[in-house]
């Protein structure tokens, strides 16, 4: 089972869509506070909350709380537009942690500094960034393909 981590998500639609994606791919969703919305927000519900009774979801008060629960930091992969290695060149394994930052600024440097594995998703120079839910879909798709799901 993959572990999908959203650090301080801001947009309810993205979190709802990612929750639905996690249910569909049998992945676990980890949400790190603070959020830019309430889980009961109508936008979260429209995007995927009806799937949430089936979602394995864990919430953490902050990044330190989440980090204390990780059994093997070598299997944590942080997604950042500033990374040097493409996610497509990475070898994923069942149980890996795929970590994504908030929509407006990505992952904070203090989080990036705590882990060695930083990955980026290739993108045309004509586009500034991918939507968070799309980025998570790219990552889960490749990881699940490699795992043989």
HELIX and SHEET records of a PDB file:
HELIX    1   1 UNK A   12  UNK A   25  1                                  14    
HELIX    2   2 UNK A   42  UNK A   47  1                                   6    
HELIX    3   3 UNK A   49  UNK A   54  5                                   6    
HELIX    4   4 UNK A   63  UNK A   67  1                                   5    
HELIX    5   5 UNK A   73  UNK A   75  5                                   3    
HELIX    6   6 UNK A   87  UNK A   89  5                                   3    
HELIX    7   7 UNK A  109  UNK A  112  1                                   4    
HELIX    8   8 UNK A  132  UNK A  147  1                                  16    
SHEET    1   A 7 UNK A  57  UNK A  60  0                                        
SHEET    2   A 7 UNK A  28  UNK A  32  1                                        
SHEET    3   A 7 UNK A   3  UNK A   7  1                                        
SHEET    4   A 7 UNK A  97  UNK A 100  1                                        
SHEET    5   A 7 UNK A  76  UNK A  79  1                                        
SHEET    6   A 7 UNK A 118  UNK A 120  1                                        
SHEET    7   A 7 UNK A  85  UNK A  86  1                                        
END                                                                             
